[in-house]
């Protein structure tokens, strides 16, 4: 068997693309590479880190109107890789500049993380391995 492949894309379902797209544009400091209505849903996609696609989906017929909760089955959080703790500190400063509430950099034996949430309460994180 070949080596297990890396993750190529992640799609997050959001309640309102009109609210989420500008928020993610600021976070990624980039315009989307795709904005398409497929019929069953509309999706907006960014290329991050030069190789991973992060997409937002909005469905015309959502299953419910509950906000994201990592304790439900499915996604717990999405983490973006940082090379080191200094990079995390830079992201902390950037989130603060954008007015994005965050938990500050938290160190643990397995690495350091900086947690925050998007407009739908989806849990996001910047993460670096231990120094």
Backbone bond lengths (Angstrom), bond angles and torsions (degrees), N, CA, C in turn:
res aa  C-N    CA-C-N  psi(-1)  N-CA   C-N-CA  omega(-1)  CA-C   N-CA-C  phi
1 X - - - 1.450 - - 1.530 109.79 -
2 X 1.327 116.95 145.71 1.469 119.39 174.26 1.524 110.22 -71.65
3 X 1.328 115.33 165.58 1.466 120.96 175.81 1.530 108.66 -60.84
4 X 1.332 116.21 144.55 1.463 119.77 -179.53 1.528 109.07 -61.45
5 X 1.336 118.02 132.80 1.469 120.74 -175.04 1.528 113.28 -73.40
6 X 1.336 114.99 159.36 1.465 120.57 175.62 1.524 109.58 -76.61
7 X 1.300 116.31 170.65 1.466 121.50 177.95 1.525 108.21 -78.88
8 X 1.316 116.23 128.28 1.460 120.83 -179.14 1.526 112.41 -93.47
9 X 1.340 116.79 -35.54 1.459 118.71 178.47 1.519 111.43 -156.04
10 X 1.324 113.53 159.25 1.457 122.98 175.77 1.517 106.23 -131.85
11 X 1.321 117.00 136.44 1.461 121.58 176.68 1.527 108.55 -119.72
12 X 1.320 115.65 126.77 1.456 122.39 179.68 1.525 108.84 -111.33
13 X 1.312 117.33 132.12 1.456 120.76 176.89 1.516 108.83 -86.54
14 X 1.330 115.70 127.69 1.461 121.56 -179.39 1.522 109.66 -120.42
15 X 1.329 115.63 162.74 1.466 119.77 -177.78 1.518 112.83 -85.85
16 X 1.339 118.03 -27.96 1.458 120.53 -173.01 1.530 109.85 -150.52
17 X 1.329 116.27 101.02 1.463 119.64 179.82 1.518 112.20 -61.29
18 X 1.331 117.58 -30.50 1.467 120.33 179.20 1.523 111.23 -62.10
19 X 1.311 117.41 -28.97 1.471 121.78 177.09 1.529 110.87 -89.86
20 X 1.318 117.49 -41.58 1.462 121.28 -173.22 1.526 113.65 -75.65
21 X 1.331 118.42 -37.83 1.469 120.29 -176.62 1.527 111.74 -59.53
22 X 1.346 120.05 -50.10 1.476 118.08 178.31 1.533 112.64 -61.73
23 X 1.324 117.73 -34.68 1.464 121.82 -179.99 1.528 109.86 -63.61
24 X 1.331 116.95 -47.97 1.466 120.75 -179.86 1.530 111.39 -70.95
25 X 1.329 118.12 -32.98 1.470 120.11 175.12 1.525 110.40 -58.93
26 X 1.327 116.72 -42.55 1.472 120.11 177.45 1.519 110.80 -65.85
27 X 1.324 116.44 -45.25 1.465 120.26 -178.73 1.526 110.77 -60.96
28 X 1.332 117.28 -48.83 1.462 121.66 -177.01 1.529 113.06 -82.28
29 X 1.325 116.90 -10.52 1.463 122.04 -174.81 1.526 110.79 50.25
30 X 1.338 115.31 46.06 1.460 120.87 -177.50 1.526 110.10 -158.20
31 X 1.298 114.10 154.97 1.462 121.04 172.10 1.528 108.18 -85.82
32 X 1.321 117.32 153.75 1.470 119.61 177.86 1.528 111.79 -63.24
33 X 1.328 115.40 153.75 1.461 120.99 175.53 1.530 110.84 -92.50
34 X 1.336 116.48 -11.41 1.459 121.45 -179.14 1.522 109.18 -153.15
35 X 1.309 115.89 137.07 1.465 122.91 173.51 1.516 104.77 -142.27
36 X 1.337 116.26 107.33 1.455 119.83 -169.39 1.520 111.15 -142.77
37 X 1.321 115.64 138.21 1.455 121.93 171.82 1.521 106.65 -97.44
38 X 1.320 116.40 111.67 1.464 120.82 -175.81 1.519 112.22 -87.57
39 X 1.325 117.75 -7.73 1.465 122.03 -173.81 1.511 109.31 107.21
40 X 1.339 117.51 -69.40 1.471 118.45 177.90 1.534 113.46 -68.77
41 X 1.327 117.22 -25.25 1.467 121.36 179.15 1.522 108.89 -160.82
42 X 1.319 115.36 162.95 1.463 121.23 171.76 1.517 106.54 -105.66
43 X 1.321 117.03 140.08 1.464 118.92 176.78 1.514 111.02 -135.37
44 X 1.340 112.54 146.59 1.450 123.20 178.15 1.524 105.83 -125.11
45 X 1.342 116.73 131.39 1.467 120.76 -169.56 1.527 110.78 -131.13
46 X 1.341 115.56 139.11 1.467 123.24 174.42 1.517 109.08 -117.30
47 X 1.327 116.01 149.65 1.459 122.57 169.53 1.522 106.35 -97.60
48 X 1.330 116.98 118.30 1.470 121.24 -179.38 1.522 109.33 -117.83
49 X 1.311 115.39 143.33 1.454 120.25 178.66 1.517 113.43 64.67
50 X 1.306 117.51 14.92 1.452 120.88 177.31 1.511 115.92 77.20
51 X 1.354 117.84 -3.81 1.460 117.31 -177.32 1.518 115.34 -149.39
52 X 1.311 119.04 -11.27 1.461 120.68 -177.93 1.517 110.00 -113.09
53 X 1.320 115.87 134.45 1.458 121.18 175.76 1.523 109.19 -96.24
54 X 1.328 115.90 131.80 1.459 122.12 173.77 1.518 106.27 -116.74
55 X 1.323 115.10 118.44 1.453 120.46 -177.29 1.510 112.01 -114.99
56 X 1.323 114.80 149.95 1.463 122.06 172.63 1.519 107.04 -113.88
57 X 1.323 116.27 131.49 1.464 122.06 177.68 1.520 108.75 -113.75
58 X 1.328 116.16 139.54 1.459 121.18 170.21 1.518 107.44 -127.77
59 X 1.321 115.86 125.33 1.450 122.39 -179.08 1.526 109.66 -99.38
60 X 1.342 117.71 143.01 1.458 119.52 178.10 1.528 112.27 -73.02
61 X 1.330 116.73 -17.23 1.465 121.87 -177.61 1.534 110.40 -128.83
62 X 1.343 117.33 68.03 1.467 119.07 -177.36 1.531 112.05 -59.65
63 X 1.327 115.64 151.61 1.465 121.23 -179.43 1.523 111.70 -66.81
64 X 1.327 116.61 -33.57 1.459 121.81 178.35 1.520 108.16 -162.18
65 X 1.323 116.06 -179.66 1.462 119.26 -179.98 1.529 111.65 -115.36
66 X 1.338 115.92 23.30 1.454 120.76 178.17 1.523 110.01 -74.99
67 X 1.331 116.74 142.45 1.459 119.01 176.04 1.528 109.37 -75.75
68 X 1.312 115.18 164.44 1.461 121.54 -179.01 1.522 110.61 -57.57
69 X 1.333 115.38 141.60 1.453 122.31 174.55 1.518 107.56 -145.65
70 X 1.322 116.80 116.81 1.467 121.08 -177.00 1.517 113.31 -65.42
71 X 1.314 118.56 -9.27 1.462 120.96 178.67 1.527 112.73 -85.37
72 X 1.339 116.80 -8.60 1.458 120.12 173.24 1.527 108.18 -81.27
73 X 1.326 116.02 159.84 1.458 120.19 175.84 1.518 109.80 -59.77
74 X 1.304 116.73 142.88 1.456 121.39 179.02 1.513 111.06 118.14
75 X 1.301 116.03 -142.66 1.450 122.35 -175.99 1.532 112.12 -65.71
76 X 1.319 116.66 135.68 1.464 121.75 171.91 1.520 109.06 -94.45
77 X 1.324 117.07 -54.28 1.462 122.03 175.64 1.522 109.44 -164.05
78 X 1.311 115.05 165.32 1.457 122.50 176.51 1.517 107.49 -116.47
79 X 1.338 117.10 125.43 1.462 121.31 -177.66 1.524 110.61 -114.22
80 X 1.340 115.23 138.39 1.458 123.28 177.61 1.525 108.24 -104.79
81 X 1.334 116.59 133.54 1.460 122.07 -174.78 1.521 112.03 -76.28
82 X 1.315 114.99 133.43 1.464 122.95 171.70 1.525 107.70 -118.08
83 X 1.316 116.05 147.96 1.467 120.60 -176.29 1.523 112.73 -70.20
84 X 1.353 116.16 -33.76 1.464 118.91 -175.02 1.532 110.27 -161.42
85 X 1.312 115.33 177.66 1.466 121.60 -177.35 1.526 111.67 -65.28
86 X 1.340 117.82 -35.28 1.464 120.54 178.04 1.530 111.24 -59.42
87 X 1.321 115.89 -38.63 1.462 120.46 178.12 1.539 110.10 -64.00
88 X 1.319 116.22 -38.87 1.472 119.93 176.76 1.531 110.86 -60.70
89 X 1.316 116.35 -42.99 1.470 119.92 178.65 1.526 110.61 -60.42
90 X 1.330 116.94 -38.57 1.459 120.58 177.77 1.529 110.87 -65.38
91 X 1.333 116.93 -39.59 1.459 119.97 177.48 1.526 111.21 -68.28
92 X 1.313 116.88 -35.15 1.473 120.11 175.53 1.527 109.25 -59.02
93 X 1.331 117.34 -47.41 1.459 121.50 178.14 1.525 110.95 -59.91
94 X 1.338 116.80 -41.56 1.466 120.47 -179.12 1.531 111.41 -66.13
95 X 1.320 117.27 -43.90 1.467 120.07 177.46 1.521 110.69 -60.65
96 X 1.331 116.51 -41.37 1.466 120.67 177.60 1.529 110.72 -61.57
97 X 1.342 117.27 -43.03 1.471 121.48 177.66 1.521 111.28 -58.91
98 X 1.339 116.55 -38.52 1.458 121.73 -178.54 1.521 112.63 -80.75
99 X 1.341 116.55 -6.21 1.460 120.08 -178.37 1.516 113.25 75.12
100 X 1.333 116.19 23.09 1.464 120.89 179.61 1.527 108.81 -90.93
101 X 1.317 115.33 116.41 1.463 121.14 179.31 1.518 108.71 -61.78
102 X 1.329 116.41 136.37 1.461 120.72 -179.15 1.520 109.55 -145.36
103 X 1.325 115.20 167.00 1.454 121.05 -177.05 1.517 114.40 -90.68
104 X 1.332 117.86 6.52 1.459 120.10 -175.97 1.517 110.11 73.11
105 X 1.305 116.20 166.06 1.463 120.85 179.97 1.526 108.50 -75.81
106 X 1.322 115.41 127.39 1.466 122.00 179.54 1.521 107.78 -117.25
107 X 1.336 115.69 126.15 1.459 121.61 -179.76 1.521 110.38 -96.68
108 X 1.322 115.37 141.24 1.466 122.61 176.44 1.528 107.29 -142.87
109 X 1.324 118.09 164.47 1.465 119.75 -179.93 1.530 113.61 -58.27
110 X 1.333 118.31 -29.59 1.462 122.12 -177.23 1.530 113.34 -89.61
111 X 1.342 118.15 -4.42 1.455 121.93 178.68 1.515 111.17 147.54
112 X 1.316 116.62 -172.44 1.464 122.35 -178.25 1.516 109.37 -125.11
113 X 1.334 115.74 142.82 1.449 120.03 -177.82 1.517 112.59 -134.27
114 X 1.316 114.84 156.35 1.451 123.71 177.02 1.522 106.28 -132.22
115 X 1.327 117.43 106.15 1.464 122.64 -174.20 1.522 111.63 -96.70
116 X 1.336 115.35 145.65 1.457 122.23 176.49 1.528 107.91 -158.76
117 X 1.325 117.64 174.82 1.462 121.22 -176.56 1.515 111.31 -134.31
118 X 1.327 115.08 150.10 1.466 120.34 178.65 1.530 109.85 -86.84
119 X 1.342 118.60 -178.15 1.466 119.97 -177.31 1.531 114.73 -60.66
120 X 1.343 118.36 -23.08 1.466 121.57 176.51 1.519 112.46 -94.56
121 X 1.319 116.73 11.92 1.466 122.84 179.72 1.531 112.89 73.96
122 X 1.334 118.49 13.50 1.463 121.36 178.19 1.521 108.10 -67.48
123 X 1.322 115.70 129.05 1.471 121.89 -176.89 1.526 110.40 -76.41
124 X 1.334 115.22 124.35 1.460 123.56 178.68 1.519 108.58 -124.87
125 X 1.318 116.38 158.83 1.459 120.19 -176.71 1.524 110.36 -154.38
126 X 1.310 116.32 145.34 1.462 123.18 164.00 1.531 104.56 -101.07
127 X 1.325 117.49 135.87 1.467 121.08 -174.24 1.527 110.41 -137.70
128 X 1.325 116.33 139.23 1.462 120.97 174.12 1.527 109.32 -129.68
129 X 1.329 116.61 149.33 1.462 119.97 178.19 1.524 109.71 -69.67
130 X 1.344 116.91 164.74 1.468 119.00 179.46 1.527 111.18 -62.43
131 X 1.321 115.18 148.18 1.475 120.05 -178.75 1.508 110.92 -79.28
